[in-house]
């Protein structure tokens, strides 16, 4: 069982790396009053199942407006 999803046979999970957030990105988000950091990944892989940590489509964080 994963996150309260009864009956699922998936056990994958995406671990989003925080280590790719640079000090410069933190400064930009902190200094821009209406900025947050965002990362966008594909949620599924070729077999139609949930993405897992080793198959992330991106590890690139970026500042965006709220």
VMD Tcl script that draws the C-alpha trace (Angstrom):
set ca {
  {0.00 0.00 0.00}
  {1.28 3.43 -0.89}
  {-0.11 6.72 0.43}
  {-3.35 5.10 1.40}
  {-4.05 3.71 -2.07}
  {-5.59 0.33 -1.35}
  {-5.40 -2.33 -4.03}
  {-2.61 -0.76 -6.09}
  {0.19 -2.95 -7.37}
  {2.59 -0.04 -7.93}
  {5.40 0.52 -5.49}
  {7.31 3.19 -7.38}
  {7.78 6.72 -6.18}
  {9.52 9.79 -7.52}
  {12.05 11.31 -5.19}
  {12.64 14.87 -6.33}
  {16.24 15.91 -5.65}
  {16.62 19.06 -3.59}
  {20.39 18.95 -4.10}
  {19.99 20.54 -7.54}
  {18.63 23.75 -5.99}
  {21.56 26.16 -6.16}
  {22.30 29.05 -3.80}
  {21.61 31.40 -6.73}
  {18.10 29.94 -7.19}
  {17.42 30.32 -3.48}
  {18.53 33.97 -3.63}
  {16.31 34.65 -6.64}
  {13.27 33.09 -4.98}
  {13.95 34.86 -1.69}
  {14.58 38.27 -3.27}
  {11.62 38.11 -5.65}
  {8.59 38.58 -3.42}
  {6.26 36.74 -5.79}
  {8.65 33.97 -6.90}
  {8.72 30.32 -5.92}
  {10.91 27.44 -7.09}
  {9.30 24.91 -9.40}
  {10.33 21.65 -11.01}
  {8.30 19.89 -13.69}
  {8.58 16.16 -14.36}
  {6.72 13.58 -16.40}
  {4.48 11.60 -14.05}
  {4.35 8.35 -16.00}
  {6.87 6.20 -17.86}
  {6.64 4.00 -20.97}
  {4.72 1.19 -19.30}
  {2.05 3.64 -18.15}
  {3.02 3.37 -14.51}
  {4.22 6.08 -12.17}
  {7.69 7.49 -12.67}
  {10.39 6.34 -10.29}
  {13.35 8.29 -8.97}
  {15.93 6.91 -11.40}
  {13.84 7.89 -14.44}
  {13.09 11.55 -13.78}
  {12.71 13.63 -16.93}
  {14.20 16.69 -15.24}
  {16.08 17.76 -12.14}
  {16.09 21.42 -13.14}
  {14.48 23.83 -10.70}
  {13.46 27.30 -11.86}
  {12.00 30.41 -10.30}
  {8.41 31.16 -11.38}
  {5.74 33.65 -10.41}
  {3.18 32.46 -7.86}
}
mol new
graphics top color blue
foreach p $ca { graphics top sphere $p radius 0.5 }
foreach p [lrange $ca 0 end-1] q [lrange $ca 1 end] { graphics top cylinder $p $q radius 0.2 }
display resetview
